[in-house]
């Protein structure tokens, strides 16, 4: 095999630490960004929170403009590389997009390290908004935190153990009751039969198995009399029956207890005739008993489940401005950061290997501020483009939503679809009709008789209106809803109607039929 030399020309883009951080910050939610800022404040001594309000134009950022520059192409190219797009982006940004100074984004040729005197580095002054300044990191740990207090709760087991303290029980019975309480699932149901639970403790000892099972029978009776009503049930029928025992002894309650003894499928289908024949109660009484059952809680333990509640904080605000709408960033979520002037100036006077390591931390702080600025600028640009495309929604509501895909916004702003996807994920917009995720404004289109397209969001809103106005005794089927949409000029198949109905959590027609 003969050896030789050859030349090959190719394009290559390296994901530098700066670009990796930019991409990661862009896809973070507001709460995740807050945690990232807190972590960076703890790790980087050159980064601090501004104590006083500062104008954002010190960094060349305006809330009414959506800046873009030539160096932003490198930022987009890196995101395409990470999303698996082999080609580099080409073409200039949209002519409608305003242009800011070229130093709005740092050049890729700059090294992460520096001597602290690079003129293209951002100013060491603060950048932020009118958000209240965060307190220093040395806060008093004993001070009560509102979020921690909101998350603190009493579990179902703790609630039941506290009730058991008032019972006079032997040591064996108290242990049996404690075991049953700990065997409950999060819905308040007993996981397994008494025989299975006893066998897990007794093993092959039959005498001990019988004794433990008798203890469990007594303990289960005590558990059924505890609050919340229905706890300790083995199935849904027993859970509802235990709750009905607390109701007043009326004919409706007796009929409801008789219904619970029947197969639950009949109750789910609201088969009044079969239930009437099986229980011996008249059909009007069966209907009244179903109303009583509908007020019961099928999962009594769910109220004690510690559900992690994610606070939704809007990133952008849409306000009415004359005949149009104005999009601004939410100052409450924008971190007010700056480089510590004293530390940065002191570092310039020192040289050596140790100073080089600190110089890298200083450059990291500058890049972090710059990348946060780029994140909010991109969110503002995308949000402004969405509001321009969905003007009718902000005037007339979701019925006026038009079809919109990520490609349209990407082409308008000169960005890549992966960037638009990152920006619209876990980012929220406050509108006159409520707070919505940015992805809410994107949707596919359905064909119309006029040759245009109708947004899937608008179609779902129509379906919701049709169901709300239907007759309670004769609910609309999916075929009927499809025909009604066709009368409105929207071609929507029955299967599509069923998919949208399930997405709206609307029950089928046979389950929506009123009693």
N, C-alpha and C positions, 0 to 999 in steps of 0.2 A: 504494500500500500504506500503510495507516494505522499509525502507530506507537503503542505503548501500553506500559504497565507492568503487570507481573504478579508475584505472589509464589508461590514454590514451596518446600515444606518437604521436606527429604530428610536422610537420615543419611549421614554421611561419616566415615570413620576414616582418619587419616593414619598411615603407617608411619614413626614417628619413628626416629631412629638407635638409641635404646634398644631398641625392639621388634624392629628388624631384627637387632640383635646377639643378642637373646634367642632368636629363631627360629634363627639360624645356629648358635649354641652348642648348641642342643637337638639338632640333627641331626648334630653331629660325633661321631665315634667317640672312644674314649679316647685313642688315639695322636694323632689330629688335635687334640683338645683340649689335649693336652700341648704340641704344637707352637704352638698359638694362645697358650697361656700364656707360653711362652718368647718369642714374638715381642712380646707385650704388655709383658713385663718389660724387654725391650731398648728399646722405644719410649717407654714412659711412665715418667718418673722418680719419680712419686708411688706407684708400685706396687712392692712388695717381697715377698720370701718370708719367712715367719715362721721364725725360728731356733729357737723353742721351741714345745712343744705348747700348744695353746689349746683351750678348751672351745667347742664349736660353739654352745652356748646363748647365747653373747654376741650372736649374730645371730638368736636365737629359733628355732633349728633343732634338731629332735630326730630321732634315727635311728629311733625307734619310732613316730613320728607321721608322717602324710602331710598336711602343711598345705595349706590352700586359703583364699583370702580373696576379698573382693569385687573387688579390683583385678585379680585373675587373669582376670576376664572380658575385660578389655581386652587382656590378653596372648593369650587364645584368639581374640578377635575379629580381632586382627591376623594370626594364623596362618590363619584362615579366609579373610581377604581375600587373602593371598598364595596360598592353594591354590585360589582361583577360586570360593569360595562367596559368593554375592551377599548373603545375609541375615546379619544379626548374630545371635550366639547369644542365646537367651533362656532364662529359667528358672534357678533356683538350683542350686547344686551338690548332690550327693547328700547326703541327711541323715546318712548313715553316715560321711561324710568329716569328720574333725576340723577345727576352725577355730582359726587362730592369730591373733596380733595383726594389726591392719590394716596395719601398716607393713612386713609381710613382703615386699610388693612396692611399688615406688615408684609414685606417682600419675602419670597421663599428663600432668596439667596442669603438672608441674614442667618447667622449661626445662633443656636440657642444660647450659647455663651456670649459674653461681651465684656467690655471694660467699663460699662456704665455711662459712657459718653457718646453713644450712638445717637445721631441726630434724628434718625427715623423712628426711634423708640417713642412710645407715648409719653406724654408729660406726666410727671410724678404727682400732679394735682389730682384731686378727687373727681370721681365721676359717679353720677347717680341721679336721683330724682327727688321728689318731695316726700319720699317715704320716711317715716320716723326712724331715727338712728337706733341701731341695735345696741343694747347695753354691752359692757365689756364682758370678756369671757369668764371673769372671776366672779360670777354671780353667786349669791348665797344659795347653797344646795338645800338649805332648810326651807327656802321660800316655796310655797305651794305653786305648782304649775297647773294651769287651767286644763291643758290637754291631758295630763296625767290624771287629774281628778275626773275628767269626763270618761276616761277609759277604765277607771277603777269600777269594779262591779262585784256583785256577789254571785257566785256560781250556783247552779241548781243543787249540787251536793252540799255546799256550805249552807244553803237555805234549809235543806232537809235535816242536816245534822243539828242545826240550831233548834229546830222544832223537836227533835228527838230528845233534847236535854230535859224537856219538861215531862217526859214519860218515866214512870217508875218500872224499870225493867231489870231482870237478872243480868248477870254478866254475859251469859250465853245468848239470851234474846237480844241484848244490845249489840253483841257482835254480829248476830245474824242480820239485824236491821242495818247495821253499818255496811255489811257486805252487799246487801241488796241495793242500798243507795249508791254505792260505788259501782255497781253493775249497770246503772242506768245510762242510756245513750243521751246525746245532746237534745233529743226531742222529748225526753222524759219517759221513754219506753224501757221495759225490762229486757235486757239482752239475753235471751235464752230462757228455757223453761226452768221451773224449780228443781226438777229431777236432774237436769243437766248441770245446774249450778251446784247442787249437792254432790253429784258424782265427781265434780272437779276438786272437791275438798276431801271427800271420804275415800276415794279410790276404790279398792276392792273390798273394803270392810262394809258388809251389808248392814250390820247392826248400826254402825255409825252413820251410814247413808240414810237409813230410815229416821234416825234421830235428827239429823241435820235437816232433812226435808220437812219434818214436822215443825222445827224451829222456823224454817223459811215460810211455812204457811201462816204462822202467827205473825211473823214480821211483815209479810206481804199485806195482811189485813190492816196492820198499823200504818203501813206506807200508803195504802189507798185512802186513808182518812186524813192525810196531810195535804197541805197546800203546795202547789196549785192542784186543783181538782183534776183527776185523770192521770196523775203521775203514777208510775209503776205498772201501767197496763201492758199486757202482752201483745195486743193488736188494737186496731182502730176501733172496732166495735166495743171492746171493753173500755177503751178510753172515753168514748162518747157516753157509754152507760154510766160510768162513774161520775161524770159531770152532770148527767141527768138526775142522779140521786140528790144533788144539791138544789135542784129546781123544786118549785112548789108542786105538790102532789095534785096535779090536775089531769083531766082526761087527755090533753095534748101531750103532757109529759109521759103518761102511761103508753100512749100510742107511739111516742118517740122511742121509748125503751123497747117496745115490741118491734119496731122497725130495725133497731140496732141488732136484734137477734137474727134478722134475715141476712142473706148474702149482701155484701156491700155494693156489688155490681148493680143491684136493683135500685139502691138509693142513688148511686152515681148517675144512672140513666133516668132517674125520676119516674120509674115505672109505677105510677099510682095504682093502676088497676091490679097488678100482681101483688103489690104490697097490701092493698085493701083485702084481697082474697086470702092472703096468707096470715094476716094479723086479725082479721075480723072487724076492723074499724072501717067506718064509711070513708069514701074518697075525700070529702071535705075535711074530715078529721086528719086523714093522712097528710093532706096538703098543709094543714096547720102545724102538724108535728114536724114536717120538713122545715118549716120556718124556725121552729125551736132548735132543731139540730143545726141549722145554718148559723146560729149564734154561738155555737160551741167552738172550742179551740182544739183542732185535731193534733196539735203539737204543743202541749202545755209547757214543755221545757225550753222551747225556743226563746222565750223572753229572757232567759238567763244566759244565753250564749253570748260570749264576748265577740261581737262582730267588729272587725277593724273598720272604722269609718274614715274614709278618705275625704278630706276637705277639698272641695272644688273651688279654686281661686282663679278668677278669670285673668288671663294674660293681657288681653286687649279689651278696650271699652268702646262701644259704638254709641255715639251721641248724635242727637238730631241737630243739624246745623243748617238753618234756612230751609231750602227745599231738598237738600241732600243730607248726607250723614258724614260725620267725622270720626275717624278711627285714631285712637290714641293708646299708648301703652299704659298699663296699670302701674302707677308708681309704687304701689304697695308691695309688688313682687320683685321690683328691680333692686338688686343689692347695690349699696353705696360703698364702693371700695376705692382705695387709693394706695399708692406706694408710700411707705413710711419715709418721710423726707429726711429725718435725722439719721436713720440707719443708712439710707442710700448715699447721703453726702459723706458720712464717715467712712463708707467703704471705698470711695474714690481716693482716699488718702493712704490706702494700704495696698501693698503688693505682696505677692507670694502665693504659695500653693493653697494656703487656707483661704486667702482672699478670693482665689479663683472659684472655689466651691461656693462661697457666699455670693459671688457674682452670678453664678448660675441660678441660685435661688432668687436673686433680684430679677433676672430676666424672666424666670418662670412667673413671678408676680405680675410683671408687665404684660406677658402674653395672656395670662388668665384674665386680666381686666379687658384686654383687647378682644379676646374670644367671647366674653360675656356681652360686650358691646355688639359684636357681629351677630350673636344669637338673637338679641332683641331687635336689631335692625332687620334681620331676615323675617322674623315673626311679623313685624309691622308691615313689611312689604307684601307678604303673602296675605295677611288679613285685609289690607287695603284692596288688593286685587279681588278677593272674595266678595267684599262688600260691593264693589263696583259691578261684579257679575250678578249678584243676587239682590239688587236694589228692591225688586218687587217683594221679596220676602220681608224686608224691614218695613215695608209699607202695609202689606196686606196679610202677612203671615205665611205659614207653611203651604197653604194652598197655591201660593204664587211662586213656589220654588221652581227654578228651572234646572234642567239637567246640566251637570258640571263634572268634569273628570280632571284628574291631576295634570294631564298633559296640557290642557288649556292654560292653566295658571303657570305651568313650567315654561311654555312657549312665550307667554306674555312677559314674564320676568327674566327670561334668559337663564333659567335655572334648570336643574335636572329633576326628573320625577322623584328620584330617591330623596332629594332635598325637600321637596314639597311634602312627601310622605312623612319625613322626620318632623317637619315643622307642624303638621296638622295632627300629629299623634300626641295625646295627653296635653294639648294646649286648648284653652277655653276662651270663648268670646262672650262678653256680656252684651246682650241686645235688649231692645224694648220688649221682646217676647220671652225673655229668660236667658239663661246661660247655657250655651251649647259648645260641644267640642267642635273644633274646626273641621273635622271629618264629616260632621253632620251636614255641611253645606255641599258635599259632593254626593252625587247619585247618578245612576244610569238613567237612560231615557226610554220611554215606551212610545211606539208609533201612534200617531193620531190620523184621523180622516183627512185633516187639512194638509198632511204631509210633514208636519213638524214633530216635535218630541215633547213628551210630558215627563216631568221628573218623577222618579219612583217615590220620593218623599211626598210630593203632592198627591200621588195616587194613594199612598197609605193614609194621608189625611182625609181624602174623600171616603175611603173605606170606613174610617173611624166615624165620619159624619153619618154615613148610611146606617151603620150599626146603631148609633146613638138615637137615630130617628125611627128605627124599625118598630113594628108592633111587637109587644112583649109576648103575645099569644102566638104570633106567626113570625118568628125571626127569619131573616133573609139567609138563604143558602149561598154557597160560593158561586153557583151558576147564576143566581139572580143578581148577585153583586157584579158579576162579570157582565151581564146584560145591561145593568144600569151604567156601568162605566162605558160600555159601547155606545149607549145613548148620549153620553157626554163627549163622544168622539175619541175615546181612548181605547185602543185595542189591548185588552188584558185577558189572558186565558184564565180558566178556572184554577189551574195549578198555581199560577202566579198569584191569584187572589188568595188561595189557601196559604201560600208562603208568606205573603204580607200580613195576613190575618194572624198567623202564628207569631210573626215577629212583633205584632202589636199586643200579643198575649190576649187575644180575643178567642173565647171558646167557640166550638162548632155550633151550628144552629140547633142541634138536638139538646145541647147542654145550656143554651141561652134561653130556651123556652121557659117562660115564667110559670110560676105555680098557679 
